[in-house]
């Protein structure tokens, strides 16, 4: 290393630390650092952050790439205080049976220290169908809560003030009408809707790529998402209308790099959608959040989260022109890996979940859900849900991981993995953009052209061509091959299979839930003003044929007690349904 390089990197380390210290001191002065004991279990004082000494020349040159917490490119976290300022939100994913049953579970979670709610919907709701739809038979309330009308949403949040809790709703296909039900439920509580804070998943790209819960062809879905982005940006500025989801991509079998790249590419597509609507990137981009999987390869997951922040910040600044700091921030929720849970020796799942949760925390997650040990068999019992909640609380209160920002920053292994995951992701971005360029060229010959932006065009072309699905299938096959050959190990499945474990008692949702929900829906239909519902649905269809924003008309339909299935069905009739091309 030459003297000039030593001088430049030493100055960079010194000035970087000084800039971080100034921001940290401001946070202390503003009361944004928690009043807590930031010492080890033995009473040893620890600093808020660690970095290289100016004398350690071999480490210095990496600092421009790694940075300090709270500074671009945010590899080490979004805030100079790390978790000293604010710990991650404990957001337990829950929903089963009917709205009343789930409301009782929510109250239990909040009473025992949960910081936010995350709504799991049943399959009919996820597919935009009412509980009395023939295709809903046998599925009502079994994988989440059944929501048919706004009255169900009222019950779901009964005695839970929506202005005092952040709520995440994991739903994409019918996300917009469900969101409208949430807003009307807040209105009925007397809440100032403009001040609501929470997250709606809405991410339709990942449905075509991995989860398969779409309603319409891609273009109408993007129209609804654009309308939602406009509406929340102007009327509910703190609400996050899009949670771009890599979780389901990873659960479908992708690698960590594929999860990261496909998810961020989807995020860039939504940025291009917002820009195409004339929205200011500095205004709407802070409303985008992300949802990642935390799997069992401990260090790879930490590297993935760190690389995600760095990539997003650089692309938002250099490609999409963001200048506001918050528009460059990648804020994300994490859920531990459902696919890592095993039916064999299910008590081992507590250990798996704890390891995955720790990786998410060391990667700087903003909120976290920990899976229950019995979720591979059924919805969680109250006891297993409590153990999952306590797992997070043990990490937060007992381990000391909240005392230091990015404690693994500077590790040769972690930094090398972060760089490698980032490089693999960038190669995938280049492939997606090339697919988009080919799609635009094909448009001149009469094929479908996607003019929103180069990444959006590439995503839509990749969906149409089955490219994403093929990439995930290949990755899943390679992993399964490793398991069958014994190169990859799962304790209790293909190694260490001897056990003294007994069968678990699991939560079973009674079929009476379906009968009761169908009966309740019928009574609500009889009690409402049918003419008002029909008029509201006709108005919604009329607006769909214009360029006007559809949210106000959809809110009117919800206020008239139109059901989710009725709203989705009139739009299916107008827009058609999407059929994935058969591939072999």
FENWO-V835260 format. One line per field, one symbol per residue. ss: DSSP state (A for helix, B for strand, O for the rest). phi: phi as a letter, one per 40 degrees, with the letter a starting at -180 (. if undefined). A space follows every 50 residues. Layout:
ss: ???
phi: ???
This chain:
ss: OOAAAAAAAAAAAAAAAAAAAAAAAAAAAOOOOOOOOOBOOOOOBOOOOO OOOOOOAAAAOOAAAAOOOOOOOOOOOOOOOAAAOOOOBBBBBBOOOOAA AAAAAAAAAAAOOOOBBBBBBOAAAAOOOOOOOAAAOOOOOOOOBOOOOA AAAAAAOOOOOOOOOOBBBBOOOOAAAAAAAAAAAAAAOOOOAAAOOBBB OOOOAAAAAAAOOOOOOAAAAAAAAAAAAAAAAAAOOOOBOBBBBOAAAA AOOOOAAAAAAAAAAAAAAAAAAAAAOOOOAAAAAAABBBBBBBOOOAAA AAAAAAAAAAAAAAAAAAOOOOOOAAAAOOOBBBBBOAAAOOOOOOOAAA AAAAAAAAAAAAOOOOBBBOOOOOOOOOOOOAAAAAAAAAAAAAAAAAOO OOOOOOOOOOOAAAAAAAAAAAAAAAAAAAAAAAAAAAAAAAAOOOOOOO OOOAAAAAAAAAAAAOAAAAAAAAAAAAAAAAAAAOOOOOBOOOBOOOOO OOOOOOOOOOOAAAAAAAAAAAAAAAAOOAAAAAAAAAAAAAAAOOOOOO AAAAAAAAAOOOOAAAAAAAAAAAAOOOOOOOOO
phi: .ccccdccccccccccccccccccccccccgcbccaccbcdcgccbccab accdcccccdccccccgbdgbdcgdchcbccfcccaccccbccaiagbcc ccdccccccccbhccabbcbbccdcccgbccccdccdgbcgcbiccbbbc cccdcdbdgbcccbacbbbcabdcdcccccccccccdccgccccbcbiab cgccdccccbcgbcbbcdccccccccccccccdcbbcccbcbbcbcdccc cchcccccdccccccdcccccccccccgccdcccccccbbbbcbcccdcc cdcdcccdcccdccccccbbgcbcdccccbcacbbccccccbccfccccc cdcccccccccccgccaabbcccbccbaccccccccccccdcccdccbcg cccbcfccdgcdcccccdccccccccccdcccccccccccccdccgccbb ccacccdccccccccgcccccccccccccccccccgcbbbcgbbafccab cbcccbcbccccdccccccccccccccccccccccccccccccccbcccc cdccccccccgccdccccccccccbgbcbcdcbb
